[in-house]
Amino acid sequence: MDELTFDDLMGNESGGMSAALAAGHDWLAHADQATLLGTVGKTVDTVPPARWPDKRWFQRSYGRAQSQAPDDFMVGWGLFYLTEQRRLCLDCTAGHYQMTWGYEHPALMALLRDALDRGIVPDNHTNIPAAPVKRLAERLVQLANPGARLERLQGDGDRLNTVLLGLCTGSVACSSALKMMLLHYRATKQTGVPVLITLKGNYHGTDFLAQHLRGMWSDLFCGVQSVEVEPNDQEGLQAVFREHGERVAGFFAEPILMNREAIAIAPAFLQQARSLCDGAGALMAIDEIQTGFWFPRVLCTNHLGVEPDFIVLGKGMAAGFHPLSAVVYRGRLDRLEQYDAISTNGNAGLAAYLALGCIALIEREADRIGRVGEGYHQRLAALVAEFPDLLLGVRGAGHMTGLKFRRVEDALGFHRAALARGLWVRAHAYHEGHSTVLTKFALPLDEEVAEFTAHTFAELLRGRPWS
């Protein structure tokens, strides 16, 4: 059998793609950080041009109607990537919020090669989980119970000692926690329509029920009621629990609402939610798909002073190598049957091995991660003080920090200007009142890159090239 080649797979006339990829990868791998920062937004001429596939077969919302050559991703290294037009960009959003350690992290790439050499396979049947999957489940229980001895956890149904790990996406993980909430309600309360409480602006995946929680598909649902509360509105939260009482099945919240301008939820608000859930016999879930694996103690929950009934994990757990999600929950809530919540390709041994590496790296570099994240947040907070006519406030925490603009037009203009300068950021301006530019840096962020980013932001705010 003839060997498969890059040109065969990409088209017989690959138009120089192979050479461009190799040259781009080599340039990124050997350039020092000062050179990289000095080149952000510029074309790297030493990389040869190539002819890349277009987007004619994509759906319209993802560029099908695009006529000009797209500036899409070509190759990445660390916090940086080259586009197909050979332009260098600083990725301020960790891929799509899930590349925990950026692109081609040396330690994780070494683990990847090590795993393959040892015979660890990418995936296999869920009923026969590979050793890394079982070890990851144990590590997640340890993370959810800091300081506890494992041998004292297993038999206690009130502890976070059970892991649903055969899941690929965060949507399935959130759906699984919601199912367990409803099964618990049916088993313990039996009557009345269950109420699920979420925060306004929540995003718990693309499952039908999760989307219903944020106002979608309302005409398709009966038998369950969803109620939204404004983030950090303690009086509003109390009012909802007073109104619905024991009909409350559960409360679902993200520590940082990345789908609503990176609003950070106050620990006191979540602690109040815990108390109200206990009073109503309801369950509490913390959705850490965005925040998990982005803080010094790995789980943001460990920084909040609250213990939920469910911790939902995803995105950054496997550092972008393969989708992998999980739910860690109290043993007494283990009511799902074997195939009630599962992904065909969720029992990913290779991804689990890399997740173990991701956890080890965070624990090894916890002090640096905390220091750099806090410093970056403070740098952007200083911009708010310097440009009060443009900026209303700083949002989020640590590496997950956003700038809230007073006017949506300025947020959109700043977003365009940042992209033109080679800083890949996101803008939340598609709902009424939204006017925030978001960043979520991968964990290799250091003081030099943080200062470069804040300095470039200040230049754009001062010059206002969009006005």
C-alpha positions in Angstrom: 0.0 0.0 0.0 1.3 3.4 -0.9 2.2 5.7 2.0 -0.4 8.5 2.7 1.1 11.9 2.3 0.2 15.5 3.2 -0.4 16.4 -0.4 -2.7 13.4 -0.9 -4.8 14.4 2.0 -4.9 18.1 1.3 -5.3 17.8 -2.4 -2.8 16.8 -5.1 -2.0 20.5 -5.7 -1.5 21.6 -2.2 -0.2 25.0 -3.3 2.8 25.1 -0.9 0.9 24.4 2.3 3.4 21.8 3.5 6.4 24.2 3.1 4.5 27.1 4.7 3.5 25.0 7.7 7.1 23.8 8.2 8.6 27.2 7.8 6.0 28.8 10.1 6.5 26.2 12.8 10.2 26.5 12.6 10.2 30.3 12.8 7.8 30.3 15.8 9.8 27.6 17.6 13.1 29.5 17.3 12.1 33.1 17.7 12.7 34.6 21.2 9.8 36.3 22.9 11.1 39.8 22.3 11.2 39.1 18.5 7.7 37.6 18.7 6.2 40.6 20.5 8.0 42.9 18.1 6.4 41.1 15.2 2.8 40.9 16.4 0.5 42.2 13.7 3.2 42.0 11.0 3.8 39.7 8.1 6.6 37.1 8.5 8.2 37.2 5.1 10.5 34.2 5.7 7.4 32.0 5.6 6.5 31.3 2.0 3.0 32.1 0.8 0.6 29.2 0.0 -2.8 28.5 -1.5 -5.2 27.4 1.3 -8.7 25.8 1.1 -11.5 28.3 1.1 -14.8 28.2 3.1 -17.3 27.6 0.4 -18.7 24.5 2.0 -19.1 26.0 5.5 -22.4 27.3 6.8 -23.0 31.0 6.1 -22.4 32.1 9.7 -18.9 30.7 9.6 -17.7 32.4 6.4 -19.4 30.6 3.5 -20.1 34.0 1.8 -16.5 35.3 2.4 -14.9 36.4 -0.8 -11.5 37.7 0.2 -8.7 35.4 1.4 -9.4 34.6 5.1 -6.8 35.3 7.8 -7.4 31.9 9.3 -5.1 30.0 11.7 -2.1 28.3 10.2 0.3 27.2 13.0 0.8 28.1 16.6 3.4 28.1 19.3 2.9 29.1 22.9 0.7 32.2 23.0 1.3 33.1 19.4 0.0 31.9 16.0 0.6 32.6 12.4 -2.3 33.1 10.0 -2.6 31.7 6.5 -1.6 35.2 5.3 1.6 34.8 7.4 0.6 37.5 9.9 1.7 36.9 13.5 -1.0 37.2 16.2 -1.0 37.1 20.0 -3.8 34.8 21.1 -5.4 36.5 24.0 -8.2 33.9 24.3 -6.4 30.5 24.5 -7.8 29.2 21.2 -11.5 29.2 22.0 -11.0 29.4 25.8 -9.7 25.8 26.1 -6.0 25.8 25.2 -4.9 25.8 28.8 -1.2 25.8 28.0 -1.3 27.4 24.6 0.0 25.8 21.5 2.7 23.0 21.4 3.6 23.2 25.1 6.9 21.3 25.4 6.0 19.3 28.5 2.6 18.3 27.1 3.9 17.4 23.7 6.5 15.2 25.4 3.7 13.5 27.3 1.8 13.0 24.1 4.7 11.2 22.5 5.4 9.3 25.7 1.7 8.1 25.8 1.7 6.9 22.2 5.0 5.1 22.7 3.6 3.4 25.7 0.6 2.2 23.8 -2.0 4.5 25.4 -4.8 4.8 22.7 -6.8 7.9 22.0 -10.1 6.2 22.8 -11.8 2.8 23.5 -15.1 1.4 24.8 -16.4 3.1 27.9 -17.1 -0.2 29.6 -13.3 -1.0 29.7 -11.7 2.3 30.7 -8.0 2.7 30.3 -5.7 3.3 33.3 -5.3 7.1 32.7 -9.1 7.5 32.8 -9.4 5.8 36.2 -6.4 7.7 37.5 -7.9 11.0 36.3 -11.2 10.2 38.2 -9.2 9.8 41.4 -7.3 13.1 40.9 -10.6 14.9 40.3 -11.9 13.6 43.5 -8.7 14.8 45.3 -9.1 18.2 43.7 -12.7 18.5 44.8 -11.9 17.5 48.4 -8.6 19.4 49.1 -6.8 18.0 52.1 -9.1 15.0 52.5 -7.7 11.4 52.7 -9.0 9.3 49.8 -9.7 6.3 52.0 -12.1 8.3 54.1 -14.1 9.6 51.1 -15.3 6.5 49.2 -18.0 5.3 51.6 -19.5 8.7 52.4 -22.4 9.6 50.1 -22.3 13.2 51.2 -18.8 13.8 49.8 -17.8 14.8 46.3 -16.5 11.3 45.6 -18.2 10.2 42.3 -17.0 11.1 38.8 -18.9 10.8 35.5 -16.0 10.9 33.0 -17.2 9.2 29.9 -18.2 12.5 28.4 -16.8 14.4 25.4 -18.3 17.9 25.6 -19.2 20.3 28.3 -22.8 20.4 26.9 -23.2 16.7 27.8 -21.6 17.2 31.2 -24.0 20.0 32.1 -26.9 18.0 30.8 -25.8 15.1 33.0 -25.8 17.3 36.1 -29.2 18.7 35.2 -30.6 15.1 34.7 -29.3 14.1 38.2 -31.0 17.2 39.7 -34.3 16.2 38.2 -34.0 12.6 39.2 -33.2 13.6 42.8 -36.3 15.9 42.7 -38.5 13.1 41.5 -37.1 10.7 44.1 -37.3 13.1 47.1 -40.2 15.5 46.4 -42.3 13.7 43.8 -45.0 16.3 43.3 -45.1 19.7 41.6 -43.2 21.2 38.6 -39.5 21.3 39.4 -37.8 24.7 39.2 -34.2 25.2 38.0 -32.6 28.5 38.9 -29.7 30.0 36.8 -28.0 33.3 36.5 -29.2 35.7 33.7 -26.6 35.4 30.9 -25.8 31.7 31.8 -24.3 29.4 29.2 -24.5 25.7 30.2 -24.0 24.2 26.7 -26.1 23.6 23.6 -28.3 20.8 25.0 -32.0 21.6 24.6 -32.6 21.9 28.3 -29.5 24.0 28.9 -30.6 26.3 26.1 -34.1 26.4 27.6 -32.5 27.7 30.9 -31.5 30.8 29.0 -34.8 31.4 27.3 -34.7 29.3 24.2 -37.2 26.7 23.0 -39.7 27.8 25.6 -42.6 26.5 23.4 -41.1 23.0 23.5 -40.9 22.5 27.2 -43.4 21.6 29.9 -43.0 19.8 33.2 -40.0 21.9 34.2 -39.7 25.6 35.0 -36.6 27.7 34.6 -36.0 31.0 36.4 -33.1 33.4 35.9 -31.7 35.6 38.6 -29.4 38.6 38.1 -25.8 37.8 39.0 -24.8 38.9 42.5 -28.4 40.0 43.3 -28.8 38.6 46.8 -32.2 40.0 47.4 -33.4 38.7 44.0 -32.1 35.2 44.8 -33.8 35.2 48.2 -37.1 36.3 46.5 -36.9 33.4 44.0 -36.4 30.8 46.7 -39.2 32.3 48.8 -41.6 32.2 45.8 -40.8 28.6 44.7 -39.7 27.0 48.0 -39.4 23.2 47.9 -40.2 23.2 44.2 -36.6 24.4 43.6 -34.8 21.4 42.2 -31.5 23.0 41.7 -29.3 26.1 41.3 -26.8 26.3 38.5 -24.0 28.9 38.3 -20.7 29.7 36.6 -18.1 31.5 38.8 -17.3 33.8 35.9 -20.0 34.4 33.3 -17.9 34.4 30.1 -21.2 34.5 28.1 -22.1 37.7 29.9 -19.1 40.0 29.7 -17.0 38.0 32.2 -19.1 39.0 35.3 -17.4 37.5 38.3 -19.8 36.0 40.9 -19.1 37.1 44.5 -18.3 34.3 46.9 -20.9 35.7 49.3 -23.6 35.3 46.7 -22.6 31.7 46.0 -22.4 31.0 49.8 -25.9 32.4 50.1 -27.1 30.2 47.3 -25.7 27.2 49.1 -27.6 28.0 52.2 -30.8 28.6 50.3 -30.5 25.3 48.5 -30.0 23.5 51.8 -33.1 25.1 53.2 -35.2 24.1 50.2 -33.8 20.6 49.8 -32.4 21.7 46.4 -29.0 20.9 44.8 -26.3 23.3 43.8 -24.0 22.9 40.7 -21.0 25.0 39.9 -20.3 25.0 36.1 -16.5 25.2 35.9 -16.2 24.5 32.1 -14.7 27.9 31.7 -13.0 28.5 35.0 -11.7 25.0 35.8 -7.9 24.4 35.3 -7.3 28.2 35.1 -6.6 29.0 38.7 -3.7 28.2 41.1 -5.8 25.6 43.0 -7.0 24.1 39.7 -10.7 24.4 40.5 -12.1 27.9 41.0 -14.5 26.4 43.5 -11.6 25.9 45.8 -11.1 29.7 45.9 -14.8 30.5 46.6 -15.4 29.0 50.1 -18.4 26.9 49.0 -18.9 23.2 48.3 -21.6 22.5 45.7 -23.3 19.1 45.0 -21.9 19.0 41.5 -18.8 20.4 39.9 -18.9 20.4 36.1 -15.6 20.4 34.2 -14.5 20.6 30.6 -12.7 22.7 28.0 -9.3 23.3 29.6 -9.1 19.9 31.4 -7.3 18.2 28.5 -5.5 21.4 27.3 -7.2 21.3 23.9 -5.7 18.0 22.8 -9.1 16.2 22.7 -12.5 17.2 24.1 -13.0 15.7 27.6 -15.5 16.7 30.3 -16.6 15.4 33.7 -19.0 15.8 36.5 -17.8 15.4 40.1 -20.7 14.9 42.5 -21.9 13.5 45.9 -22.1 9.8 45.9 -25.8 9.7 47.1 -26.8 11.5 43.9 -25.5 8.6 41.7 -28.9 7.8 40.1 -28.1 7.7 36.4 -28.1 4.4 34.6 -25.1 3.3 32.5 -26.1 5.0 29.3 -28.2 7.8 30.5 -25.4 10.3 30.0 -22.4 9.4 27.9 -20.4 10.3 24.8 -19.3 7.7 22.3 -15.8 9.2 22.3 -15.7 10.3 25.9 -13.6 7.5 27.4 -10.4 9.1 26.0 -7.3 7.5 27.6 -4.9 9.8 25.7 -6.8 12.9 26.7 -7.0 11.7 30.3 -3.2 11.2 30.4 -2.7 14.8 29.1 -5.3 16.1 31.6 -3.1 14.5 34.4 -0.2 16.4 32.9 -2.2 19.6 32.8 -3.1 19.3 36.5 0.6 18.6 37.4 1.8 21.7 35.6 -0.8 23.9 37.3 0.2 22.6 40.7 3.9 23.0 39.9 3.4 26.6 38.7 0.6 27.6 41.0 2.4 30.6 42.6 3.4 32.0 39.2 -0.1 31.5 37.7 -1.7 33.4 40.6 0.9 36.2 40.6 0.8 36.8 36.8 -3.0 36.5 36.6 -3.6 39.0 39.4 -1.0 41.4 37.9 -2.6 41.2 34.5 -6.0 42.0 36.0 -4.6 44.9 37.9 -3.0 46.3 34.7 -6.3 46.3 33.0 -8.0 47.8 36.0 -5.4 50.7 35.8 -6.7 51.3 32.2 -10.2 51.9 33.6 -8.8 54.6 35.9 -6.7 56.1 33.0 -9.6 56.2 30.5 -12.8 56.8 32.5 -14.6 58.4 29.6 -14.3 55.2 27.6 -14.2 52.4 30.2 -16.8 51.6 32.8 -15.0 48.8 34.6 -12.9 45.7 34.6 -14.5 42.3 34.6 -13.5 38.7 35.5 -10.4 37.7 37.4 -6.9 36.6 36.7 -6.2 35.4 33.1 -10.0 35.8 32.4 -10.2 39.6 32.4 -12.4 41.9 30.3 -12.8 45.6 29.7 -16.4 47.0 30.0 -16.8 50.0 27.7 -19.4 52.7 28.2 -20.6 52.6 24.6 -21.0 49.5 22.5 -19.7 51.4 19.5 -16.4 51.9 21.3 -16.2 48.3 22.3 -16.7 47.2 18.7 -14.2 49.8 17.4 -11.6 48.8 20.0 -12.1 45.1 19.1 -11.5 45.8 15.4 -8.4 47.9 16.2 -7.0 45.2 18.5 -7.4 42.6 15.7 -5.8 44.9 13.3 -2.8 45.2 15.7 -2.6 41.4 15.9 -4.2 40.9 19.3 -6.9 38.2 19.0 -9.5 39.2 21.5 -13.3 38.7 21.7 -16.1 41.2 22.0 -19.4 40.7 23.8 -21.7 43.3 22.1 -24.4 41.1 20.5 -27.0 41.5 23.3 -28.5 44.8 24.5 -26.2 46.4 27.1 -23.2 44.2 26.3 -20.1 46.2 25.5 -17.1 44.2 26.8 -13.9 43.1 25.2 -12.8 39.7 26.6 -9.5 38.0 27.1 -8.6 34.6 28.5 -4.9 34.1 28.3 -3.4 30.6 28.4 -1.4 29.9 31.5 2.1 30.5 30.0 1.3 34.2 30.2 4.1 36.1 31.8 4.7 39.6 33.0 6.3 40.7 29.7 3.4 39.6 27.6 0.9 41.0 30.1 2.7 44.4 30.0 2.8 44.3 26.2 -0.9 43.6 26.1 -1.8 46.4 28.5 0.5 48.8 26.8 -1.0 48.1 23.4 -4.5 48.4 24.8 -3.5 51.8 26.3 -2.2 52.9 22.9 -5.4 52.0 21.2 -7.5 53.7 23.9 -5.4 56.8 23.6 -5.4 57.0 19.8 -8.9 55.7 19.3 -8.3 54.7 15.6 -11.9 53.6 15.3 -13.4 57.1 15.9 
